[in-house]
Amino acid sequence: MNGTKNDTDPTTELREDDEEPALPELEAEIDLAATGPLAAGRAVILNHAKLAPSSPGVYRMIDANGDVLYVGKAKNIRKRIIAYARPTGYDPRIERMIAATAALEFVSTATETEALLLEANLIKRLRPRFNVLLRDDKSFPYILITADHWAPQILKHRGARTRQGNYYGPFASVWAVNRTITALQRAFLLRSCSDPFFESRTRPCLLYQIKRCSGPCTREIDFAEYGKLVREANGFLSGKSQAVKDALAAEMEKASAALAFERAAIYRDRLAALSAVQSHQGINPRGVEEADVFAVHQAGGFSCVEVFFFRTGQNWGNRAYFPKADRSLAAGEVLGAFVAQFYDDKPCPRCIFISHEIEERALLAEALSTKSGHKVEVNVPQRGEKKDLVDHALANAREALARKLAESSSQRRLLELLADVFALPRPPRRIEVYDNSHIQGSNAVGAMIVAGGEGFQKNQYRKFNIRAADLVPGDDFGMMREVLSRRFKRLMNEAPRPMPGASSPEAQPGEPIDIAGGPDGEVVSPWPDLVVIDGGRGQLSAAQETLTALGIIDVPLVAVAKGPDRDAGMETFFLPGRDPFKLKPRDPVLYFIERLRDEAHRFAVGSHRIRRRRDIREAGLQEIPGIGPTRKRALLHHFGTLKAIERAAPADLAKVPGISAETARKIYDFFHERAG
């Protein structure tokens, strides 16, 4: 995407305000040019330029397979498209893009501001190969203090704001939210339990005992006092932190003067908790009420964008991003493209501070103001506290990129060693690991995880609910056959298999590149360079037979069998046509394979448990031996939710009317039986 002139403007010789060159002159130049993909691409572009509108809008460059190569915006689409048709003046990246272009599409907009917003949206949805891409676009977590119950709840929130209450954030990570909520519970003693759990309580829970809740569920605190705690919490999170702390300090002094030392100690602990919240926040600027800070650092042909969030004068954390960007793009070009995409689906603050100047900064500010409904300023601070914030973010970006490059170098070395151990033709760029999970054949789930040069690629993970009706319960071989058959049949339909011995596309100079040094995931073949099976010779044979039946004979297979007593470090490796072997206990490849296998097992077991819980909800608690409708109602009335029943200890379960110690043990064992 291009929030600035940056990567959409192929040349600087022709701007949209210049006089438009005559199309016949350009056609003549193309006729005289040498034949080849570049000349053919220019001819396609020039042909489409005849139909392009002379208005603001967005254009898409499309290759012969129908995939979008590039999305750009322009104040005058026709002039911008003609600029691509000129026979000279391109860098290698633009030439490759032109050579691959087989068609163009245009969308007119009323203004250039609308074009910029539409461009950001299309780039995030279509992920074109030649744009700067924001690859980590998860929504940010918030803190929510509800307002739809007499005893408001404090909780973590992500997603649409459908529940009534006050939202605070965004926070950079779930970890930051959880840490802050824990500290706020100690400071304000607000409940975090769900409403059904709250209504079912007959005695205070553990959080009350450890002084992280005031116990409104059993009226340990009255409505007026709890409401005061809620107001204090909202005030603190709204930026009135000093006023809240001053009030607590005054109450502490008052209690101490009245010799109420226990009450004074409570205020002391609450003050300490608030100080802990602010100490973890690091920089808390005095003159910045609401702002996001963006800083970009480039090294080794890669870019890192560090983002800091400041709300209500408090630092809510930071996060590093590593956008996919061409090596030839300058820092300002990457940053301009990144910022416009960043706010495509996120609320925008009133101030944005950036580390590098970007072209069309005023246009970007206008577009974000239009989208958010309030004025947004985009500035490059030159002095003072705001400049210090940007410098701090820039230092963090520099350190984050250095760490990422070091990790990537280590990851590449591991992949090279892996290729040596398993006799692969080259270090694998995509590794798929398969595992199954079930309990005596019930709720069977197959799982696939994916790893590569950047580590685990969680957006590529897949789970497979085992469907075969004729499968014998517990038949691991049959499950593996079904999972691999479904996976590779779909892969063959969606991405025709490359010829045996063909390699994945190689990165060319200036090509969009991953931080690991290989082509971006958009370019590398979706076919795995290595398939790892959790199991022994039997699982390997089942996998080999399945792939052979599909006509796939060139995908390397490895089965990993656990050691005696399932000891880590004693794994045996099985490969087709080779004798089983083990690696030395401290071999880094062994550790790497163990990490892959453990991640696959974690994902498989987690998927199995989710499916199992859903089935339990559908079937009811009667699935547990000795639990009928009456006991089910008693359990739900006492605990409120199935999740609370699942968490309960046998002693707590036995306190439910009608539940004996033996039945309580059965319930506990049912929920805590180990998934295989």
PEWOHU-V602563 format. One record per residue. SS is DSSP state (hx for helix, st for strand, lp for the rest). PSI is psi in whole degrees, 0 to 359 (NA if undefined). OMEGA is omega in degrees with one decimal (999 if undefined). Layout:
ss:SS psi:PSI omega:OMEGA
ss:SS psi:PSI omega:OMEGA
//
This chain:
ss:lp psi:167 omega:-174.5
ss:lp psi:98 omega:175.1
ss:lp psi:351 omega:179.6
ss:lp psi:190 omega:174.8
ss:lp psi:322 omega:-177.7
ss:hx psi:246 omega:-165.8
ss:hx psi:3 omega:176.2
ss:hx psi:336 omega:-177.0
ss:lp psi:105 omega:-173.9
ss:lp psi:335 omega:-179.0
ss:lp psi:161 omega:174.7
ss:lp psi:354 omega:-177.5
ss:lp psi:325 omega:-175.9
ss:lp psi:111 omega:174.1
ss:lp psi:165 omega:-173.6
ss:lp psi:346 omega:177.9
ss:lp psi:349 omega:-179.5
ss:lp psi:167 omega:177.1
ss:lp psi:135 omega:-177.5
ss:lp psi:130 omega:178.7
ss:lp psi:154 omega:-179.9
ss:lp psi:134 omega:180.0
ss:hx psi:321 omega:178.2
ss:hx psi:323 omega:178.8
ss:hx psi:316 omega:178.6
ss:hx psi:321 omega:178.1
ss:hx psi:320 omega:178.8
ss:hx psi:319 omega:178.6
ss:hx psi:321 omega:-179.6
ss:hx psi:322 omega:178.5
ss:hx psi:326 omega:-178.3
ss:hx psi:344 omega:-176.4
ss:lp psi:161 omega:178.4
ss:lp psi:147 omega:177.5
ss:lp psi:159 omega:179.8
ss:lp psi:177 omega:-177.3
ss:hx psi:321 omega:-178.1
ss:hx psi:315 omega:178.4
ss:hx psi:322 omega:178.6
ss:hx psi:320 omega:178.0
ss:hx psi:319 omega:178.0
ss:hx psi:322 omega:178.8
ss:hx psi:319 omega:177.8
ss:hx psi:314 omega:-178.4
ss:hx psi:316 omega:-179.0
ss:hx psi:323 omega:178.8
ss:hx psi:319 omega:179.0
ss:hx psi:333 omega:-179.8
ss:hx psi:332 omega:179.6
ss:lp psi:334 omega:-177.2
ss:lp psi:359 omega:-176.3
ss:lp psi:142 omega:178.7
ss:lp psi:151 omega:177.1
ss:lp psi:57 omega:-176.2
ss:lp psi:167 omega:176.2
ss:lp psi:154 omega:178.6
ss:st psi:195 omega:-176.4
ss:st psi:142 omega:176.6
ss:st psi:151 omega:178.6
ss:st psi:130 omega:175.8
ss:st psi:129 omega:-169.6
ss:st psi:141 omega:-179.8
ss:lp psi:183 omega:-175.2
ss:lp psi:337 omega:179.1
ss:lp psi:0 omega:-178.9
ss:lp psi:5 omega:179.1
ss:lp psi:140 omega:179.8
ss:st psi:123 omega:178.8
ss:st psi:324 omega:-169.7
ss:st psi:142 omega:173.4
ss:st psi:129 omega:179.6
ss:st psi:160 omega:176.3
ss:st psi:158 omega:-178.6
ss:st psi:151 omega:174.2
ss:lp psi:330 omega:175.7
ss:lp psi:103 omega:-173.7
ss:hx psi:317 omega:-176.8
ss:hx psi:312 omega:-179.8
ss:hx psi:321 omega:-179.8
ss:hx psi:318 omega:-179.1
ss:hx psi:319 omega:179.2
ss:hx psi:327 omega:179.4
ss:hx psi:327 omega:178.9
ss:hx psi:340 omega:-175.1
ss:lp psi:354 omega:-179.9
ss:lp psi:142 omega:-172.5
ss:lp psi:348 omega:-178.3
ss:lp psi:168 omega:172.3
ss:lp psi:17 omega:-179.1
ss:lp psi:151 omega:168.7
ss:lp psi:167 omega:-174.9
ss:hx psi:325 omega:-179.3
ss:hx psi:314 omega:-179.8
ss:hx psi:324 omega:178.3
ss:hx psi:318 omega:178.1
ss:hx psi:322 omega:179.7
ss:hx psi:316 omega:179.4
ss:hx psi:317 omega:-178.0
ss:hx psi:330 omega:-178.2
ss:hx psi:353 omega:-175.1
ss:lp psi:128 omega:177.5
ss:lp psi:344 omega:179.8
ss:st psi:162 omega:175.7
ss:st psi:151 omega:174.4
ss:st psi:147 omega:-176.1
ss:st psi:146 omega:172.1
ss:st psi:118 omega:179.6
ss:st psi:147 omega:176.2
ss:lp psi:165 omega:-178.0
ss:lp psi:324 omega:-177.2
ss:lp psi:166 omega:176.4
ss:hx psi:332 omega:176.7
ss:hx psi:314 omega:177.0
ss:hx psi:323 omega:179.5
ss:hx psi:319 omega:179.9
ss:hx psi:318 omega:179.4
ss:hx psi:319 omega:178.6
ss:hx psi:321 omega:178.8
ss:hx psi:314 omega:179.6
ss:hx psi:319 omega:-179.4
ss:hx psi:316 omega:-178.8
ss:hx psi:323 omega:-179.2
ss:hx psi:317 omega:179.5
ss:hx psi:329 omega:-178.2
ss:hx psi:319 omega:-174.2
ss:hx psi:337 omega:179.4
ss:lp psi:62 omega:-178.5
ss:lp psi:150 omega:-173.1
ss:lp psi:326 omega:-172.0
ss:lp psi:6 omega:176.3
ss:lp psi:162 omega:166.8
ss:lp psi:128 omega:-173.7
ss:st psi:129 omega:171.0
ss:lp psi:107 omega:-170.9
ss:lp psi:338 omega:179.0
ss:lp psi:96 omega:-175.1
ss:lp psi:36 omega:176.9
ss:lp psi:149 omega:176.2
ss:lp psi:155 omega:-177.5
ss:lp psi:148 omega:177.8
ss:st psi:153 omega:177.7
ss:st psi:165 omega:168.1
ss:st psi:132 omega:179.3
ss:st psi:128 omega:167.7
ss:st psi:110 omega:-171.2
ss:st psi:162 omega:179.1
ss:lp psi:23 omega:-178.3
ss:lp psi:21 omega:-179.3
ss:lp psi:152 omega:-178.1
ss:lp psi:335 omega:176.2
ss:lp psi:88 omega:-176.2
ss:lp psi:150 omega:-175.7
ss:st psi:143 omega:173.5
ss:st psi:130 omega:-176.7
ss:st psi:166 omega:175.5
ss:st psi:141 omega:-179.1
ss:st psi:140 omega:173.9
ss:lp psi:138 omega:177.9
ss:lp psi:202 omega:-176.2
ss:lp psi:144 omega:-178.5
ss:lp psi:77 omega:-176.8
ss:lp psi:341 omega:-176.4
ss:lp psi:141 omega:-179.0
ss:lp psi:134 omega:179.4
ss:st psi:187 omega:-179.9
ss:st psi:127 omega:-178.1
ss:st psi:136 omega:-179.2
ss:st psi:132 omega:-179.1
ss:st psi:201 omega:4.2
ss:st psi:157 omega:172.2
ss:st psi:151 omega:-174.5
ss:lp psi:334 omega:-175.6
ss:lp psi:160 omega:175.7
ss:hx psi:324 omega:178.5
ss:hx psi:317 omega:-179.8
ss:hx psi:321 omega:178.5
ss:hx psi:311 omega:-178.3
ss:hx psi:318 omega:179.4
ss:hx psi:318 omega:-178.5
ss:hx psi:318 omega:179.1
ss:hx psi:318 omega:178.6
ss:hx psi:316 omega:179.3
ss:hx psi:321 omega:179.6
ss:hx psi:326 omega:176.0
ss:hx psi:320 omega:178.3
ss:hx psi:328 omega:-176.5
ss:hx psi:322 omega:-172.7
ss:hx psi:353 omega:172.7
ss:lp psi:36 omega:178.0
ss:lp psi:148 omega:-179.8
ss:st psi:151 omega:175.8
ss:lp psi:0 omega:-177.1
ss:lp psi:160 omega:178.6
ss:lp psi:162 omega:-178.9
ss:hx psi:316 omega:177.8
ss:hx psi:320 omega:178.2
ss:hx psi:319 omega:179.7
ss:hx psi:314 omega:-175.6
ss:hx psi:336 omega:-174.8
ss:hx psi:355 omega:-174.9
ss:lp psi:139 omega:173.5
ss:lp psi:349 omega:175.8
ss:lp psi:156 omega:-177.2
ss:lp psi:149 omega:-179.3
ss:lp psi:184 omega:-176.8
ss:hx psi:326 omega:-178.7
ss:hx psi:327 omega:176.1
ss:hx psi:320 omega:-177.7
ss:hx psi:327 omega:-178.0
ss:lp psi:16 omega:173.3
ss:lp psi:43 omega:172.7
ss:lp psi:9 omega:177.1
ss:lp psi:147 omega:-178.7
ss:lp psi:0 omega:175.5
ss:lp psi:44 omega:178.2
ss:hx psi:340 omega:-177.2
ss:hx psi:325 omega:-179.7
ss:hx psi:22 omega:176.5
ss:lp psi:37 omega:171.7
ss:lp psi:342 omega:176.0
ss:lp psi:142 omega:-177.5
ss:lp psi:172 omega:-174.2
ss:hx psi:315 omega:-176.0
ss:hx psi:316 omega:-179.6
ss:hx psi:320 omega:179.1
ss:hx psi:322 omega:177.1
ss:hx psi:324 omega:177.2
ss:hx psi:319 omega:177.4
ss:hx psi:320 omega:179.8
ss:hx psi:317 omega:179.4
ss:hx psi:321 omega:178.1
ss:hx psi:318 omega:179.9
ss:hx psi:316 omega:177.9
ss:hx psi:322 omega:178.3
ss:hx psi:317 omega:179.7
ss:hx psi:314 omega:-177.8
ss:hx psi:345 omega:179.2
ss:lp psi:3 omega:177.3
ss:lp psi:0 omega:179.6
ss:lp psi:41 omega:-173.5
ss:hx psi:320 omega:-177.4
ss:hx psi:321 omega:178.7
ss:hx psi:319 omega:178.7
ss:hx psi:316 omega:-179.8
ss:hx psi:321 omega:178.4
ss:hx psi:320 omega:-179.9
ss:hx psi:319 omega:178.6
ss:hx psi:319 omega:178.6
ss:hx psi:321 omega:178.7
ss:hx psi:319 omega:177.9
ss:hx psi:322 omega:179.2
ss:hx psi:315 omega:178.8
ss:hx psi:320 omega:179.6
ss:hx psi:316 omega:178.9
ss:hx psi:321 omega:-179.8
ss:hx psi:320 omega:179.5
ss:hx psi:330 omega:178.9
ss:lp psi:8 omega:-179.7
ss:lp psi:20 omega:174.9
ss:lp psi:75 omega:-170.6
ss:hx psi:329 omega:178.2
ss:hx psi:317 omega:177.9
ss:hx psi:322 omega:177.6
ss:hx psi:323 omega:178.4
ss:hx psi:325 omega:177.3
ss:hx psi:314 omega:178.5
ss:hx psi:323 omega:177.5
ss:hx psi:314 omega:-179.6
ss:hx psi:323 omega:178.9
ss:hx psi:319 omega:176.5
ss:hx psi:319 omega:178.6
ss:hx psi:322 omega:179.3
ss:hx psi:319 omega:178.0
ss:hx psi:320 omega:177.2
ss:hx psi:324 omega:178.7
ss:hx psi:321 omega:177.7
ss:hx psi:311 omega:-175.0
ss:hx psi:329 omega:178.5
ss:hx psi:327 omega:178.5
ss:hx psi:342 omega:-176.4
ss:lp psi:350 omega:178.3
ss:lp psi:238 omega:-178.0
ss:lp psi:127 omega:174.3
ss:lp psi:91 omega:-173.0
ss:lp psi:144 omega:-179.8
ss:lp psi:324 omega:-174.1
ss:lp psi:9 omega:-178.9
ss:lp psi:107 omega:-177.9
ss:lp psi:314 omega:-175.7
ss:lp psi:114 omega:-178.0
ss:st psi:155 omega:167.4
ss:st psi:140 omega:-178.5
ss:st psi:128 omega:179.7
ss:st psi:130 omega:175.6
ss:st psi:136 omega:-178.4
ss:st psi:139 omega:175.3
ss:st psi:139 omega:-180.0
ss:st psi:140 omega:176.7
ss:st psi:140 omega:177.1
ss:lp psi:23 omega:-179.4
ss:lp psi:5 omega:-178.2
ss:st psi:162 omega:-177.6
ss:st psi:143 omega:172.8
ss:st psi:129 omega:176.1
ss:st psi:120 omega:178.2
ss:st psi:132 omega:-177.5
ss:st psi:128 omega:174.5
ss:st psi:143 omega:179.5
ss:st psi:126 omega:176.0
ss:st psi:123 omega:178.1
ss:st psi:141 omega:-179.7
ss:lp psi:37 omega:178.9
ss:lp psi:12 omega:-178.7
ss:st psi:150 omega:179.5
ss:st psi:115 omega:-179.5
ss:st psi:21 omega:170.6
ss:st psi:178 omega:-177.3
ss:st psi:161 omega:179.6
ss:st psi:142 omega:178.1
ss:st psi:138 omega:177.1
ss:st psi:149 omega:178.3
ss:lp psi:80 omega:-175.1
ss:lp psi:150 omega:173.0
ss:st psi:117 omega:-176.5
ss:lp psi:144 omega:177.9
ss:lp psi:143 omega:-178.7
ss:lp psi:335 omega:-175.4
ss:lp psi:348 omega:-176.4
ss:lp psi:137 omega:178.5
ss:lp psi:166 omega:-176.0
ss:hx psi:318 omega:179.9
ss:hx psi:324 omega:178.8
ss:hx psi:316 omega:177.8
ss:hx psi:316 omega:-176.6
ss:hx psi:318 omega:179.4
ss:hx psi:318 omega:178.1
ss:hx psi:320 omega:-176.2
ss:hx psi:313 omega:-173.9
ss:hx psi:317 omega:-179.2
ss:hx psi:320 omega:177.3
ss:hx psi:323 omega:-174.6
ss:hx psi:319 omega:-175.3
ss:lp psi:13 omega:179.0
ss:lp psi:324 omega:-178.1
ss:lp psi:26 omega:-178.2
ss:lp psi:149 omega:175.6
ss:lp psi:146 omega:-174.6
ss:lp psi:135 omega:177.0
ss:lp psi:177 omega:-178.9
ss:lp psi:340 omega:179.5
ss:st psi:138 omega:174.6
ss:st psi:123 omega:177.8
ss:st psi:132 omega:-177.7
ss:st psi:155 omega:-174.5
ss:lp psi:337 omega:-176.7
ss:lp psi:146 omega:176.2
ss:lp psi:141 omega:177.2
ss:lp psi:146 omega:175.4
ss:lp psi:153 omega:179.8
ss:lp psi:34 omega:179.0
ss:hx psi:321 omega:179.3
ss:hx psi:322 omega:178.3
ss:hx psi:319 omega:178.4
ss:hx psi:316 omega:178.6
ss:hx psi:320 omega:178.5
ss:hx psi:318 omega:-179.9
ss:hx psi:317 omega:179.9
ss:hx psi:326 omega:176.4
ss:hx psi:318 omega:178.0
ss:hx psi:317 omega:-177.4
ss:hx psi:318 omega:-173.5
ss:hx psi:341 omega:179.8
ss:lp psi:8 omega:174.9
ss:lp psi:162 omega:-177.2
ss:lp psi:133 omega:178.3
ss:lp psi:129 omega:177.2
ss:st psi:136 omega:176.2
ss:st psi:113 omega:-172.7
ss:st psi:156 omega:171.5
ss:lp psi:93 omega:-175.4
ss:lp psi:141 omega:-178.2
ss:lp psi:343 omega:-178.3
ss:lp psi:168 omega:173.1
ss:hx psi:196 omega:-175.4
ss:hx psi:322 omega:-179.3
ss:hx psi:322 omega:175.9
ss:hx psi:323 omega:177.5
ss:hx psi:322 omega:178.3
ss:hx psi:316 omega:179.6
ss:hx psi:318 omega:178.7
ss:hx psi:321 omega:177.9
ss:hx psi:318 omega:177.6
ss:hx psi:322 omega:179.6
ss:hx psi:320 omega:177.0
ss:hx psi:320 omega:177.6
ss:hx psi:321 omega:177.8
ss:hx psi:320 omega:179.2
ss:hx psi:315 omega:-179.4
ss:hx psi:320 omega:-179.3
ss:hx psi:320 omega:179.4
ss:hx psi:322 omega:177.6
ss:hx psi:317 omega:177.9
ss:hx psi:318 omega:-178.3
ss:hx psi:318 omega:178.8
ss:hx psi:321 omega:178.3
ss:hx psi:317 omega:178.2
ss:hx psi:320 omega:-179.4
ss:hx psi:321 omega:177.4
ss:hx psi:318 omega:177.7
ss:hx psi:319 omega:179.9
ss:hx psi:319 omega:178.9
ss:hx psi:320 omega:179.0
ss:hx psi:320 omega:177.1
ss:hx psi:318 omega:-179.9
ss:hx psi:325 omega:176.2
ss:hx psi:318 omega:177.2
ss:hx psi:322 omega:178.1
ss:hx psi:317 omega:178.7
ss:hx psi:322 omega:177.9
ss:hx psi:315 omega:-176.4
ss:hx psi:318 omega:-175.4
ss:lp psi:11 omega:175.6
ss:lp psi:46 omega:177.4
ss:lp psi:151 omega:-178.4
ss:lp psi:336 omega:179.7
ss:lp psi:163 omega:176.2
ss:lp psi:132 omega:-176.6
ss:lp psi:139 omega:175.9
ss:lp psi:338 omega:178.2
ss:st psi:119 omega:177.5
ss:st psi:128 omega:176.4
ss:st psi:131 omega:-178.1
ss:st psi:133 omega:-174.5
ss:st psi:142 omega:176.8
ss:st psi:159 omega:177.2
ss:st psi:155 omega:175.9
ss:st psi:136 omega:178.9
ss:st psi:169 omega:171.9
ss:st psi:106 omega:-177.9
ss:lp psi:38 omega:176.2
ss:lp psi:350 omega:-177.7
ss:st psi:147 omega:178.2
ss:st psi:43 omega:-176.5
ss:st psi:134 omega:-179.6
ss:st psi:134 omega:170.4
ss:st psi:148 omega:-176.4
ss:st psi:145 omega:175.5
ss:st psi:127 omega:171.3
ss:st psi:160 omega:-176.5
ss:st psi:136 omega:176.5
ss:st psi:156 omega:179.7
ss:st psi:210 omega:-176.0
ss:lp psi:335 omega:179.8
ss:lp psi:13 omega:-178.3
ss:st psi:209 omega:-178.4
ss:st psi:133 omega:179.0
ss:lp psi:83 omega:-169.1
ss:hx psi:337 omega:176.8
ss:hx psi:353 omega:178.1
ss:hx psi:356 omega:-178.9
ss:lp psi:148 omega:177.5
ss:st psi:144 omega:172.8
ss:st psi:151 omega:-176.1
ss:st psi:112 omega:173.0
ss:st psi:120 omega:-176.5
ss:lp psi:126 omega:-172.2
ss:lp psi:336 omega:-170.8
ss:lp psi:122 omega:-178.2
ss:lp psi:333 omega:-176.3
ss:lp psi:10 omega:-177.6
ss:lp psi:131 omega:176.8
ss:lp psi:129 omega:-180.0
ss:lp psi:129 omega:179.1
ss:lp psi:6 omega:-179.5
ss:lp psi:91 omega:-178.4
ss:hx psi:324 omega:180.0
ss:hx psi:315 omega:179.6
ss:hx psi:321 omega:177.9
ss:hx psi:317 omega:-179.2
ss:hx psi:321 omega:178.2
ss:hx psi:316 omega:-178.5
ss:hx psi:315 omega:-178.0
ss:hx psi:310 omega:-178.0
ss:hx psi:322 omega:179.1
ss:hx psi:313 omega:180.0
ss:hx psi:318 omega:-178.2
ss:hx psi:310 omega:-173.1
ss:hx psi:334 omega:172.4
ss:hx psi:316 omega:179.3
ss:hx psi:320 omega:179.6
ss:hx psi:320 omega:179.3
ss:hx psi:328 omega:179.3
ss:hx psi:320 omega:-175.2
ss:hx psi:328 omega:-178.5
ss:lp psi:96 omega:-178.6
ss:lp psi:136 omega:-174.2
ss:lp psi:132 omega:175.1
ss:lp psi:156 omega:179.4
ss:lp psi:145 omega:177.9
ss:lp psi:131 omega:178.9
ss:lp psi:348 omega:178.5
ss:lp psi:145 omega:-177.5
ss:lp psi:162 omega:174.9
ss:lp psi:155 omega:179.6
ss:lp psi:139 omega:178.7
ss:lp psi:148 omega:176.7
ss:lp psi:139 omega:176.9
ss:lp psi:162 omega:179.8
ss:lp psi:130 omega:179.3
ss:lp psi:355 omega:-178.8
ss:lp psi:150 omega:173.8
ss:lp psi:128 omega:-168.5
ss:st psi:145 omega:173.9
ss:lp psi:161 omega:178.8
ss:lp psi:337 omega:-179.0
ss:lp psi:350 omega:174.5
ss:lp psi:354 omega:177.4
ss:lp psi:177 omega:176.9
ss:st psi:153 omega:179.9
ss:lp psi:158 omega:-179.1
ss:lp psi:340 omega:177.9
ss:lp psi:337 omega:-172.8
ss:lp psi:320 omega:-175.9
ss:lp psi:144 omega:179.3
ss:lp psi:140 omega:177.0
ss:lp psi:355 omega:178.0
ss:lp psi:137 omega:-178.2
ss:lp psi:146 omega:172.0
ss:lp psi:346 omega:178.4
ss:st psi:135 omega:175.2
ss:st psi:124 omega:-179.9
ss:st psi:128 omega:-179.0
ss:st psi:133 omega:174.7
ss:st psi:104 omega:-178.0
ss:lp psi:191 omega:-177.5
ss:lp psi:212 omega:-175.6
ss:hx psi:323 omega:-179.4
ss:hx psi:314 omega:178.2
ss:hx psi:323 omega:178.2
ss:hx psi:316 omega:179.6
ss:hx psi:318 omega:179.4
ss:hx psi:318 omega:179.3
ss:hx psi:317 omega:-179.0
ss:hx psi:316 omega:179.2
ss:hx psi:320 omega:-178.8
ss:hx psi:312 omega:-178.4
ss:hx psi:322 omega:178.7
ss:hx psi:320 omega:178.7
ss:hx psi:333 omega:177.7
ss:lp psi:359 omega:-178.8
ss:lp psi:18 omega:-179.5
ss:lp psi:112 omega:-175.6
ss:lp psi:0 omega:-173.3
ss:lp psi:14 omega:176.1
ss:lp psi:116 omega:-178.7
ss:lp psi:136 omega:-179.4
ss:st psi:140 omega:174.7
ss:st psi:132 omega:173.1
ss:st psi:138 omega:-177.6
ss:st psi:111 omega:179.8
ss:st psi:136 omega:179.5
ss:lp psi:153 omega:179.8
ss:lp psi:178 omega:176.5
ss:hx psi:135 omega:-178.4
ss:hx psi:22 omega:176.4
ss:hx psi:30 omega:-178.5
ss:lp psi:131 omega:174.2
ss:lp psi:141 omega:-179.2
ss:lp psi:352 omega:-179.4
ss:lp psi:21 omega:-176.9
ss:lp psi:148 omega:174.5
ss:st psi:137 omega:-177.8
ss:st psi:135 omega:178.9
ss:st psi:127 omega:176.6
ss:lp psi:146 omega:177.7
ss:lp psi:132 omega:176.0
ss:lp psi:8 omega:179.0
ss:lp psi:153 omega:176.2
ss:lp psi:147 omega:176.4
ss:lp psi:148 omega:-180.0
ss:st psi:164 omega:175.8
ss:lp psi:158 omega:175.5
ss:lp psi:158 omega:178.7
ss:lp psi:145 omega:-174.2
ss:lp psi:329 omega:-177.6
ss:lp psi:17 omega:179.3
ss:lp psi:128 omega:-179.7
ss:hx psi:330 omega:177.2
ss:hx psi:323 omega:178.1
ss:hx psi:315 omega:177.4
ss:hx psi:319 omega:-179.0
ss:hx psi:313 omega:179.1
ss:hx psi:321 omega:178.5
ss:hx psi:320 omega:177.4
ss:hx psi:317 omega:178.7
ss:hx psi:313 omega:-178.1
ss:hx psi:318 omega:-179.3
ss:hx psi:323 omega:177.3
ss:hx psi:319 omega:177.5
ss:hx psi:318 omega:179.8
ss:hx psi:318 omega:178.4
ss:hx psi:315 omega:-178.5
ss:hx psi:320 omega:-180.0
ss:hx psi:313 omega:-179.1
ss:hx psi:319 omega:178.1
ss:hx psi:317 omega:178.5
ss:hx psi:320 omega:178.6
ss:hx psi:317 omega:-177.3
ss:hx psi:322 omega:177.2
ss:hx psi:314 omega:-179.9
ss:hx psi:321 omega:-178.9
ss:hx psi:317 omega:178.5
ss:hx psi:320 omega:178.8
ss:hx psi:318 omega:178.5
ss:hx psi:323 omega:178.3
ss:hx psi:318 omega:179.5
ss:hx psi:321 omega:-179.3
ss:hx psi:321 omega:-177.3
ss:hx psi:338 omega:-177.3
ss:lp psi:169 omega:-179.3
ss:hx psi:351 omega:179.4
ss:hx psi:345 omega:178.2
ss:hx psi:338 omega:178.3
ss:lp psi:130 omega:179.7
ss:lp psi:130 omega:178.0
ss:lp psi:0 omega:-179.6
ss:lp psi:114 omega:175.8
ss:lp psi:188 omega:-177.4
ss:hx psi:321 omega:-177.2
ss:hx psi:311 omega:179.4
ss:hx psi:326 omega:177.2
ss:hx psi:314 omega:179.3
ss:hx psi:321 omega:179.6
ss:hx psi:318 omega:179.2
ss:hx psi:313 omega:-178.4
ss:hx psi:325 omega:178.5
ss:hx psi:323 omega:-177.4
ss:hx psi:316 omega:-173.3
ss:hx psi:339 omega:177.1
ss:lp psi:312 omega:-176.6
ss:lp psi:160 omega:177.2
ss:hx psi:325 omega:-179.9
ss:hx psi:322 omega:178.1
ss:hx psi:323 omega:176.3
ss:hx psi:318 omega:-179.1
ss:hx psi:325 omega:-177.7
ss:hx psi:341 omega:-170.2
ss:lp psi:147 omega:175.3
ss:lp psi:159 omega:179.7
ss:hx psi:321 omega:-179.1
ss:hx psi:321 omega:178.4
ss:hx psi:322 omega:178.5
ss:hx psi:322 omega:-177.6
ss:lp psi:345 omega:179.5
ss:lp psi:351 omega:178.8
ss:lp psi:133 omega:178.5
ss:lp psi:128 omega:178.4
ss:lp psi:356 omega:-179.3
ss:lp psi:113 omega:178.1
ss:lp psi:171 omega:178.7
ss:hx psi:322 omega:179.6
ss:hx psi:316 omega:178.7
ss:hx psi:322 omega:177.9
ss:hx psi:319 omega:178.3
ss:hx psi:321 omega:178.8
ss:hx psi:317 omega:179.4
ss:hx psi:314 omega:-179.8
ss:hx psi:315 omega:-179.5
ss:hx psi:325 omega:-178.8
ss:hx psi:317 omega:-177.3
ss:hx psi:339 omega:-174.4
ss:hx psi:10 omega:175.3
ss:lp psi:136 omega:-173.4
ss:lp psi:126 omega:176.4
ss:lp psi:138 omega:-178.5
ss:lp psi:NA omega:999
//
